[in-house]
Structure formats: structure tokens, C-alpha cells
């Protein structure tokens, strides 16, 4: 009996080895998919590399370089309780701004803030504590030319203490209030927020160039955590841009600011002082500025907190006279004086219910 083996030979051929009509062997579906994924991965990797190169050439950076370096070590001292401060109990000079600098005296008290007096001095006057950033500290003007000093000179029944520091966001303002400001036994705490202060709550912000403890929200609770360690991908400008977009275009930044401001109000109830909030404008009123000050107004309204937006007052007055240091977002002494008049009237009208009239002149003089 003979066997017909030809059909069996045809059946034994694998599908992948079967030739098409044009004589080519088709590629299996798995191998084709693998090739496409490799090409896609290579294209994506090349795009990321090119994007990183472009961002570096353009000089775009959204996080400080590591290791951190203090910009002005002759002025600032790292101090863990509230990040950093001026070298305490020192009288010196510094030059500001970099372009056309002015020589300015700089006197610090024992707590490392720009003040010729201590916060815990006994005083029978109404105690007002103003907290803020470099606008409150008075970068670019003498101590006597700051709006807090103008306030006290015009309303001598008020003692106005200044708890301002260059580069502070609301998180470090809060820490300084808890560690230092409460010793002044304030009747009123005035929280001054400049537009740039909102972003200073972000994890990588480093103030004067020091690793400072940060706040984060954990189950809607404000928690203090160490400054984050740098990971290899944190040096990538592309990754920094993604993080920047997250903080800029989501609710995360406002949520953290809200929790910090809530802590201010809670401290007020605990220690018996009122809280007022003021928005301090820079040279322009950008979309970001409008978004931030609108949010701050809404927060104050919801919490029944006295609120003053100085944007209209400053920008209108700036049309007629120079209120800013040339080429700089900070006010000159004229800007500080106009701010003092407006803030004083606001405090009299909306905040301080039981006050004595000024002993000298009129605030409008």
C-alpha cells in the first residue's frame, strides 16, 4: 500500500511561512506591533530630548538649581523656625536695586526682622502687626519711608510692627507669626499679599536660597514637611514645566493658600486678634494678578474678613506720578505713602471699631 505524502507536506507549512501572491513572506501581527511600538518609543524619546534642549537654550527654568545657593548671604541667615531671617541685632547697609542702586541702611532686631525696636516691648497703644514680603520689609526705601512707619506717624495712637521679609510667601508669614509675631500681643494682624506670594507655597520654592520646611495638604489638613529632596528628573526642564503647569492651572495652589489663610484666622480666634487682608499690586495688572486678587476677595468675603485691594488706588495715582522704583516692581517712598493713607482709612473705616482720632494732622495732608 502506497502513501500519498504531498498533501501532508503542504499542510505542515506554518501560516507565517506561506508566501503571498507576490512571493513575499508576510510579517506576523505580533512582530508588526512590536516594530510600531519601538518606532513610537524612539520618536517620543527624541521629541523629549529635543524639547529639553530647546527649553535649556531658551533659558526656561521653573525650579531652583541644585544645590541651593543663598543670593545674599551677607544679609540673610537660615533659621529653621521660619525659614530664614536677617542677621539679628545688626546695623549695616545694602544696595538696592541692582540697576541704579541706592545705599540703604538696614537695622535688624533680635528676631532678625527689619526694625529698630523689639516686638515684645511694652506699649499701651493699639497693637497692629503687618506681615508680608519685600513690599512690607521695604526693599528700595529706608525704614522710615515704609508704609508701616507712615501709618504709625499719621495715627500715633497705633503701634505698627513690621513683620515683612524678602521672598516670604504666606506659609513663611504664618511661621513667623507663630514664632515671633504673637509676642507683640497684636490686636490686629494685617496680612499683605503681593501677587507673587501665591506661588511661593509650591514645594520647590526656596525663598532666599535655603531649604525651608514646606506645607502640604494631607486629607485637607495642613502638614509641615521637610524641603523635598532633589531627584534626577527634577533637573529636567520638561518635567519642571509639567509641574509648573499643574500648580498654575489647577486648584492646587489656591487650595494650599486657603488652608494657610484659614490657619491665620484660627490663630486670631485662639489669641484674640482680628485679621485683615490686603492685596498689594505691582507695576501691572495682568490676567494672573486679576485671577489671584479676585480669588482673595472672594475668600475674604466668604470668611467675613475685611479686605482691601490697592490695585486701583496705586495704578491710578501712578499715572500722575512715579510710585515705583525705575525698572523694579517695588514702590518708592511716594508709593509707600499713598498706600499708608489708603490702608489707614481702610483700617479706621472697616476694621478698627474703637479707636481715637489721629493726634496730628489729617491723613490726607
C-alpha beads as a LAMMPS data file, in Angstrom:
LAMMPS data file: protein, C-alpha beads

365 atoms
364 bonds

1 atom types
1 bond types

-500.0 500.0 xlo xhi
-500.0 500.0 ylo yhi
-500.0 500.0 zlo zhi

Masses

1 110.0

Atoms # bond

1 1 1 0.000 0.000 0.000
2 1 1 1.493 3.329 -1.040
3 1 1 1.145 6.601 0.878
4 1 1 0.365 9.972 -0.730
5 1 1 2.660 12.402 1.189
6 1 1 2.290 15.511 -0.952
7 1 1 -0.878 16.887 0.730
8 1 1 0.682 16.308 4.138
9 1 1 3.733 18.336 3.139
10 1 1 1.510 21.247 2.116
11 1 1 -0.467 21.138 5.383
12 1 1 2.690 21.148 7.527
13 1 1 3.692 24.622 6.367
14 1 1 3.273 27.330 9.009
15 1 1 0.974 30.226 8.157
16 1 1 3.798 32.675 8.717
17 1 1 5.888 30.875 6.107
18 1 1 3.205 30.833 3.454
19 1 1 4.089 33.060 0.536
20 1 1 1.693 35.605 -0.792
21 1 1 0.843 36.002 -4.456
22 1 1 3.823 38.329 -4.962
23 1 1 6.193 35.850 -3.367
24 1 1 6.802 37.740 -0.061
25 1 1 6.501 36.196 3.354
26 1 1 4.040 38.280 5.478
27 1 1 5.109 39.523 8.904
28 1 1 3.130 38.186 11.855
29 1 1 0.820 40.574 13.745
30 1 1 2.855 40.478 16.966
31 1 1 6.099 41.331 15.222
32 1 1 4.431 44.232 13.390
33 1 1 3.002 45.662 16.602
34 1 1 6.381 45.378 18.315
35 1 1 8.038 47.310 15.498
36 1 1 5.432 50.087 15.679
37 1 1 5.891 50.409 19.455
38 1 1 9.658 50.650 19.066
39 1 1 9.301 53.381 16.446
40 1 1 6.781 55.248 18.605
41 1 1 9.028 54.998 21.676
42 1 1 12.052 56.218 19.745
43 1 1 10.067 59.161 18.317
44 1 1 8.768 60.085 21.752
45 1 1 12.237 59.887 23.294
46 1 1 13.713 62.033 20.520
47 1 1 10.929 64.600 20.971
48 1 1 11.597 64.787 24.703
49 1 1 15.314 65.267 24.139
50 1 1 14.729 67.981 21.536
51 1 1 12.180 69.676 23.810
52 1 1 14.647 69.619 26.705
53 1 1 17.364 71.141 24.510
54 1 1 15.051 73.893 23.271
55 1 1 13.926 74.758 26.818
56 1 1 17.512 74.947 28.028
57 1 1 18.585 77.122 25.099
58 1 1 15.619 79.399 25.788
59 1 1 16.697 79.614 29.437
60 1 1 13.369 78.349 30.772
61 1 1 13.529 77.131 34.355
62 1 1 10.675 76.525 36.785
63 1 1 12.645 75.279 39.780
64 1 1 15.816 76.433 41.522
65 1 1 19.082 74.812 40.548
66 1 1 20.564 72.326 42.981
67 1 1 22.387 72.623 45.293
68 1 1 20.589 75.732 46.512
69 1 1 22.641 78.886 46.975
70 1 1 21.659 81.898 49.068
71 1 1 21.562 85.039 46.926
72 1 1 22.642 87.428 49.689
73 1 1 24.431 85.512 52.475
74 1 1 25.739 88.793 53.906
75 1 1 22.123 89.774 54.670
76 1 1 20.223 86.543 55.343
77 1 1 20.670 83.733 57.824
78 1 1 18.981 80.349 57.577
79 1 1 16.679 79.891 60.547
80 1 1 14.530 76.761 60.612
81 1 1 11.532 78.036 62.658
82 1 1 10.574 80.469 59.886
83 1 1 12.921 79.605 57.034
84 1 1 15.382 82.483 57.112
85 1 1 15.811 85.971 58.518
86 1 1 18.159 88.928 58.538
87 1 1 21.260 88.521 60.652
88 1 1 19.820 89.512 64.050
89 1 1 20.743 92.622 66.042
90 1 1 22.827 94.136 63.295
91 1 1 23.178 97.602 61.747
92 1 1 24.585 97.651 58.233
93 1 1 23.982 98.924 54.706
94 1 1 22.891 97.300 51.480
95 1 1 22.418 98.410 47.897
96 1 1 19.120 98.052 46.053
97 1 1 18.124 97.563 43.277
98 1 1 20.913 96.153 41.113
99 1 1 20.301 98.733 38.404
100 1 1 20.907 102.263 39.708
101 1 1 21.290 101.020 43.300
102 1 1 20.552 103.146 46.316
103 1 1 22.565 102.783 49.515
104 1 1 20.092 101.888 52.265
105 1 1 20.532 101.434 55.988
106 1 1 19.450 98.076 57.378
107 1 1 18.779 97.672 61.100
108 1 1 17.532 94.328 62.405
109 1 1 16.119 93.436 65.812
110 1 1 16.964 90.342 67.812
111 1 1 14.441 88.266 65.856
112 1 1 16.076 89.126 62.526
113 1 1 13.451 91.476 61.086
114 1 1 13.977 94.988 59.779
115 1 1 13.033 97.011 62.835
116 1 1 14.746 99.453 65.162
117 1 1 12.756 98.066 68.100
118 1 1 11.792 94.716 69.589
119 1 1 8.397 93.112 69.074
120 1 1 7.767 92.418 72.769
121 1 1 8.260 95.959 74.023
122 1 1 5.532 97.141 76.407
123 1 1 3.225 99.661 74.729
124 1 1 -0.288 100.822 75.686
125 1 1 -1.272 101.756 72.149
126 1 1 -3.403 99.664 69.803
127 1 1 -1.065 96.910 68.579
128 1 1 -1.101 96.287 64.822
129 1 1 1.173 93.671 63.252
130 1 1 1.710 93.828 59.484
131 1 1 3.062 90.651 57.868
132 1 1 4.217 90.321 54.278
133 1 1 7.092 90.060 51.830
134 1 1 9.618 92.584 50.473
135 1 1 6.908 95.222 49.980
136 1 1 6.316 95.194 53.725
137 1 1 10.023 94.951 54.578
138 1 1 10.538 97.984 52.346
139 1 1 13.059 96.908 49.739
140 1 1 14.298 100.034 47.987
141 1 1 13.357 102.547 50.695
142 1 1 14.596 103.486 54.135
143 1 1 12.868 102.033 57.192
144 1 1 11.309 105.420 57.946
145 1 1 9.852 105.554 54.409
146 1 1 7.850 102.319 54.635
147 1 1 4.059 102.444 54.709
148 1 1 4.016 100.866 58.165
149 1 1 6.109 103.736 59.512
150 1 1 3.901 106.263 57.718
151 1 1 0.873 104.622 59.322
152 1 1 2.210 104.991 62.835
153 1 1 3.364 108.565 62.222
154 1 1 -0.088 109.563 60.950
155 1 1 -2.075 107.561 63.500
156 1 1 0.138 107.875 66.611
157 1 1 -2.379 106.016 68.776
158 1 1 -1.398 102.868 66.863
159 1 1 1.790 100.895 67.332
160 1 1 2.506 99.320 63.933
161 1 1 5.030 96.477 63.978
162 1 1 6.551 95.273 60.725
163 1 1 6.984 91.513 60.154
164 1 1 7.982 91.653 56.496
165 1 1 10.744 89.671 54.784
166 1 1 12.010 89.494 51.218
167 1 1 10.777 86.387 49.419
168 1 1 8.228 85.346 52.040
169 1 1 5.038 83.652 50.899
170 1 1 2.003 83.214 53.158
171 1 1 3.495 79.979 54.512
172 1 1 6.603 81.683 55.930
173 1 1 4.495 84.651 57.061
174 1 1 2.436 82.183 59.067
175 1 1 5.523 80.543 60.584
176 1 1 6.987 83.943 61.527
177 1 1 3.685 84.990 63.095
178 1 1 3.543 81.831 65.202
179 1 1 7.186 82.032 66.304
180 1 1 7.688 85.794 66.679
181 1 1 4.643 87.912 65.913
182 1 1 2.451 86.619 68.717
183 1 1 4.910 88.048 71.260
184 1 1 3.818 91.536 70.213
185 1 1 0.324 90.729 71.563
186 1 1 -1.377 92.095 68.443
187 1 1 -4.917 93.440 68.497
188 1 1 -4.919 93.237 64.724
189 1 1 -2.862 91.264 62.179
190 1 1 -2.785 92.697 58.664
191 1 1 -1.826 90.081 56.078
192 1 1 -0.407 91.707 52.935
193 1 1 -0.374 89.548 49.808
194 1 1 1.545 90.517 46.675
195 1 1 0.621 88.577 43.553
196 1 1 3.891 86.600 43.512
197 1 1 3.282 85.415 47.069
198 1 1 0.629 82.949 45.894
199 1 1 3.130 80.755 44.024
200 1 1 5.597 80.752 46.907
201 1 1 3.724 77.921 48.621
202 1 1 4.860 75.481 45.922
203 1 1 7.085 72.586 47.039
204 1 1 10.284 73.676 45.273
205 1 1 10.173 77.352 46.200
206 1 1 13.300 78.213 48.175
207 1 1 12.956 81.868 49.205
208 1 1 16.372 83.446 49.638
209 1 1 18.024 80.201 48.528
210 1 1 17.663 77.967 51.589
211 1 1 15.993 74.599 52.007
212 1 1 12.975 75.566 54.089
213 1 1 10.213 73.460 55.579
214 1 1 7.105 73.388 53.411
215 1 1 3.390 72.974 53.964
216 1 1 1.304 70.367 52.172
217 1 1 -2.303 69.245 52.372
218 1 1 -2.879 65.760 53.738
219 1 1 -6.560 64.791 53.924
220 1 1 -7.418 68.514 53.810
221 1 1 -5.180 69.185 56.814
222 1 1 -2.142 71.482 56.739
223 1 1 1.012 69.492 57.491
224 1 1 4.615 70.714 57.754
225 1 1 7.153 68.630 55.829
226 1 1 10.898 68.972 55.073
227 1 1 12.064 70.581 51.855
228 1 1 11.828 67.888 49.131
229 1 1 14.982 66.071 48.092
230 1 1 16.102 66.504 44.507
231 1 1 15.623 63.508 42.230
232 1 1 17.390 63.065 38.861
233 1 1 14.291 64.018 36.853
234 1 1 13.811 67.204 38.889
235 1 1 16.649 68.719 36.846
236 1 1 14.666 68.217 33.628
237 1 1 13.195 71.485 32.330
238 1 1 10.460 69.452 30.660
239 1 1 9.446 67.876 33.970
240 1 1 9.667 71.258 35.702
241 1 1 7.319 72.676 33.087
242 1 1 4.775 69.938 33.756
243 1 1 4.898 70.678 37.499
244 1 1 4.588 74.398 36.799
245 1 1 1.510 73.799 34.657
246 1 1 -0.026 71.673 37.395
247 1 1 0.362 74.392 40.023
248 1 1 -0.623 77.188 37.650
249 1 1 -3.715 75.720 36.009
250 1 1 -5.288 73.531 38.672
251 1 1 -6.817 74.404 42.040
252 1 1 -3.824 73.075 43.971
253 1 1 -2.174 76.465 44.562
254 1 1 -5.375 78.117 45.763
255 1 1 -6.289 75.154 47.960
256 1 1 -2.956 75.354 49.777
257 1 1 -3.199 79.133 50.124
258 1 1 -6.707 78.750 51.523
259 1 1 -5.530 76.303 54.176
260 1 1 -2.741 78.682 55.220
261 1 1 -5.098 81.656 55.420
262 1 1 -7.511 79.530 57.438
263 1 1 -4.699 78.995 59.950
264 1 1 -4.296 82.791 60.268
265 1 1 -7.982 83.096 61.136
266 1 1 -7.799 80.202 63.581
267 1 1 -4.851 81.850 65.354
268 1 1 -6.863 85.051 65.575
269 1 1 -9.692 83.282 67.382
270 1 1 -7.245 81.462 69.618
271 1 1 -5.204 84.534 70.631
272 1 1 -7.865 87.218 70.447
273 1 1 -6.774 89.345 67.491
274 1 1 -8.638 90.417 64.339
275 1 1 -7.346 89.693 60.844
276 1 1 -7.487 91.930 57.776
277 1 1 -6.214 91.078 54.290
278 1 1 -4.697 93.482 51.739
279 1 1 -3.702 92.813 48.125
280 1 1 -0.555 94.727 47.121
281 1 1 -0.236 95.471 43.373
282 1 1 2.896 95.644 41.284
283 1 1 3.511 97.759 38.202
284 1 1 0.945 95.942 36.030
285 1 1 -2.384 94.212 36.440
286 1 1 -2.019 91.009 34.426
287 1 1 -4.550 88.220 33.947
288 1 1 -2.765 86.246 36.634
289 1 1 -2.903 89.224 39.013
290 1 1 -6.639 89.658 38.398
291 1 1 -7.276 85.963 38.944
292 1 1 -5.373 85.961 42.219
293 1 1 -6.821 89.136 43.691
294 1 1 -10.328 88.076 42.664
295 1 1 -9.809 84.789 44.471
296 1 1 -8.504 86.640 47.535
297 1 1 -11.515 88.978 47.538
298 1 1 -13.896 86.026 47.322
299 1 1 -12.067 84.226 50.125
300 1 1 -12.311 87.298 52.360
301 1 1 -15.984 87.826 51.562
302 1 1 -16.823 84.203 52.320
303 1 1 -14.983 84.347 55.654
304 1 1 -16.273 87.829 56.536
305 1 1 -12.678 89.128 56.638
306 1 1 -12.035 92.853 55.988
307 1 1 -10.328 93.138 52.604
308 1 1 -8.620 95.942 50.702
309 1 1 -7.383 95.763 47.107
310 1 1 -4.865 98.546 46.482
311 1 1 -4.651 97.929 42.722
312 1 1 -6.958 100.733 41.596
313 1 1 -5.554 103.276 44.052
314 1 1 -1.915 102.631 43.177
315 1 1 -2.363 102.343 39.414
316 1 1 -4.493 105.485 39.154
317 1 1 -2.019 107.507 41.217
318 1 1 0.893 106.096 39.208
319 1 1 -0.491 107.756 36.066
320 1 1 0.143 111.196 37.591
321 1 1 3.361 110.495 39.470
322 1 1 6.070 107.893 39.731
323 1 1 5.269 105.445 42.537
324 1 1 7.648 102.654 41.578
325 1 1 11.401 102.281 41.653
326 1 1 12.565 102.572 37.996
327 1 1 12.746 99.149 36.373
328 1 1 11.539 97.466 39.562
329 1 1 8.135 96.226 40.844
330 1 1 8.612 97.765 44.323
331 1 1 7.207 101.100 45.438
332 1 1 9.323 104.149 46.111
333 1 1 8.605 106.303 49.174
334 1 1 5.713 108.037 47.340
335 1 1 4.086 104.688 46.679
336 1 1 4.504 103.727 50.323
337 1 1 2.957 106.992 51.469
338 1 1 -0.121 106.639 49.237
339 1 1 -0.518 103.025 50.367
340 1 1 -0.283 104.130 54.016
341 1 1 -3.054 106.708 53.608
342 1 1 -5.382 104.229 51.910
343 1 1 -4.621 101.443 54.393
344 1 1 -5.106 103.771 57.366
345 1 1 -8.516 104.889 56.135
346 1 1 -9.478 101.276 55.460
347 1 1 -8.481 100.210 58.974
348 1 1 -10.406 103.098 60.536
349 1 1 -13.499 102.502 58.434
350 1 1 -13.773 98.703 58.263
351 1 1 -11.555 97.139 60.903
352 1 1 -10.860 99.211 63.992
353 1 1 -14.168 99.999 65.650
354 1 1 -12.912 101.581 68.852
355 1 1 -10.106 103.994 68.047
356 1 1 -9.064 107.517 68.908
357 1 1 -8.643 110.139 66.146
358 1 1 -5.149 110.991 64.952
359 1 1 -3.378 113.437 67.217
360 1 1 -1.576 115.221 64.355
361 1 1 -2.872 116.489 61.072
362 1 1 -5.077 114.662 58.629
363 1 1 -4.070 111.507 56.748
364 1 1 -4.854 113.315 53.514
365 1 1 -2.266 116.003 54.208

Bonds

1 1 1 2
2 1 2 3
3 1 3 4
4 1 4 5
5 1 5 6
6 1 6 7
7 1 7 8
8 1 8 9
9 1 9 10
10 1 10 11
11 1 11 12
12 1 12 13
13 1 13 14
14 1 14 15
15 1 15 16
16 1 16 17
17 1 17 18
18 1 18 19
19 1 19 20
20 1 20 21
21 1 21 22
22 1 22 23
23 1 23 24
24 1 24 25
25 1 25 26
26 1 26 27
27 1 27 28
28 1 28 29
29 1 29 30
30 1 30 31
31 1 31 32
32 1 32 33
33 1 33 34
34 1 34 35
35 1 35 36
36 1 36 37
37 1 37 38
38 1 38 39
39 1 39 40
40 1 40 41
41 1 41 42
42 1 42 43
43 1 43 44
44 1 44 45
45 1 45 46
46 1 46 47
47 1 47 48
48 1 48 49
49 1 49 50
50 1 50 51
51 1 51 52
52 1 52 53
53 1 53 54
54 1 54 55
55 1 55 56
56 1 56 57
57 1 57 58
58 1 58 59
59 1 59 60
60 1 60 61
61 1 61 62
62 1 62 63
63 1 63 64
64 1 64 65
65 1 65 66
66 1 66 67
67 1 67 68
68 1 68 69
69 1 69 70
70 1 70 71
71 1 71 72
72 1 72 73
73 1 73 74
74 1 74 75
75 1 75 76
76 1 76 77
77 1 77 78
78 1 78 79
79 1 79 80
80 1 80 81
81 1 81 82
82 1 82 83
83 1 83 84
84 1 84 85
85 1 85 86
86 1 86 87
87 1 87 88
88 1 88 89
89 1 89 90
90 1 90 91
91 1 91 92
92 1 92 93
93 1 93 94
94 1 94 95
95 1 95 96
96 1 96 97
97 1 97 98
98 1 98 99
99 1 99 100
100 1 100 101
101 1 101 102
102 1 102 103
103 1 103 104
104 1 104 105
105 1 105 106
106 1 106 107
107 1 107 108
108 1 108 109
109 1 109 110
110 1 110 111
111 1 111 112
112 1 112 113
113 1 113 114
114 1 114 115
115 1 115 116
116 1 116 117
117 1 117 118
118 1 118 119
119 1 119 120
120 1 120 121
121 1 121 122
122 1 122 123
123 1 123 124
124 1 124 125
125 1 125 126
126 1 126 127
127 1 127 128
128 1 128 129
129 1 129 130
130 1 130 131
131 1 131 132
132 1 132 133
133 1 133 134
134 1 134 135
135 1 135 136
136 1 136 137
137 1 137 138
138 1 138 139
139 1 139 140
140 1 140 141
141 1 141 142
142 1 142 143
143 1 143 144
144 1 144 145
145 1 145 146
146 1 146 147
147 1 147 148
148 1 148 149
149 1 149 150
150 1 150 151
151 1 151 152
152 1 152 153
153 1 153 154
154 1 154 155
155 1 155 156
156 1 156 157
157 1 157 158
158 1 158 159
159 1 159 160
160 1 160 161
161 1 161 162
162 1 162 163
163 1 163 164
164 1 164 165
165 1 165 166
166 1 166 167
167 1 167 168
168 1 168 169
169 1 169 170
170 1 170 171
171 1 171 172
172 1 172 173
173 1 173 174
174 1 174 175
175 1 175 176
176 1 176 177
177 1 177 178
178 1 178 179
179 1 179 180
180 1 180 181
181 1 181 182
182 1 182 183
183 1 183 184
184 1 184 185
185 1 185 186
186 1 186 187
187 1 187 188
188 1 188 189
189 1 189 190
190 1 190 191
191 1 191 192
192 1 192 193
193 1 193 194
194 1 194 195
195 1 195 196
196 1 196 197
197 1 197 198
198 1 198 199
199 1 199 200
200 1 200 201
201 1 201 202
202 1 202 203
203 1 203 204
204 1 204 205
205 1 205 206
206 1 206 207
207 1 207 208
208 1 208 209
209 1 209 210
210 1 210 211
211 1 211 212
212 1 212 213
213 1 213 214
214 1 214 215
215 1 215 216
216 1 216 217
217 1 217 218
218 1 218 219
219 1 219 220
220 1 220 221
221 1 221 222
222 1 222 223
223 1 223 224
224 1 224 225
225 1 225 226
226 1 226 227
227 1 227 228
228 1 228 229
229 1 229 230
230 1 230 231
231 1 231 232
232 1 232 233
233 1 233 234
234 1 234 235
235 1 235 236
236 1 236 237
237 1 237 238
238 1 238 239
239 1 239 240
240 1 240 241
241 1 241 242
242 1 242 243
243 1 243 244
244 1 244 245
245 1 245 246
246 1 246 247
247 1 247 248
248 1 248 249
249 1 249 250
250 1 250 251
251 1 251 252
252 1 252 253
253 1 253 254
254 1 254 255
255 1 255 256
256 1 256 257
257 1 257 258
258 1 258 259
259 1 259 260
260 1 260 261
261 1 261 262
262 1 262 263
263 1 263 264
264 1 264 265
265 1 265 266
266 1 266 267
267 1 267 268
268 1 268 269
269 1 269 270
270 1 270 271
271 1 271 272
272 1 272 273
273 1 273 274
274 1 274 275
275 1 275 276
276 1 276 277
277 1 277 278
278 1 278 279
279 1 279 280
280 1 280 281
281 1 281 282
282 1 282 283
283 1 283 284
284 1 284 285
285 1 285 286
286 1 286 287
287 1 287 288
288 1 288 289
289 1 289 290
290 1 290 291
291 1 291 292
292 1 292 293
293 1 293 294
294 1 294 295
295 1 295 296
296 1 296 297
297 1 297 298
298 1 298 299
299 1 299 300
300 1 300 301
301 1 301 302
302 1 302 303
303 1 303 304
304 1 304 305
305 1 305 306
306 1 306 307
307 1 307 308
308 1 308 309
309 1 309 310
310 1 310 311
311 1 311 312
312 1 312 313
313 1 313 314
314 1 314 315
315 1 315 316
316 1 316 317
317 1 317 318
318 1 318 319
319 1 319 320
320 1 320 321
321 1 321 322
322 1 322 323
323 1 323 324
324 1 324 325
325 1 325 326
326 1 326 327
327 1 327 328
328 1 328 329
329 1 329 330
330 1 330 331
331 1 331 332
332 1 332 333
333 1 333 334
334 1 334 335
335 1 335 336
336 1 336 337
337 1 337 338
338 1 338 339
339 1 339 340
340 1 340 341
341 1 341 342
342 1 342 343
343 1 343 344
344 1 344 345
345 1 345 346
346 1 346 347
347 1 347 348
348 1 348 349
349 1 349 350
350 1 350 351
351 1 351 352
352 1 352 353
353 1 353 354
354 1 354 355
355 1 355 356
356 1 356 357
357 1 357 358
358 1 358 359
359 1 359 360
360 1 360 361
361 1 361 362
362 1 362 363
363 1 363 364
364 1 364 365
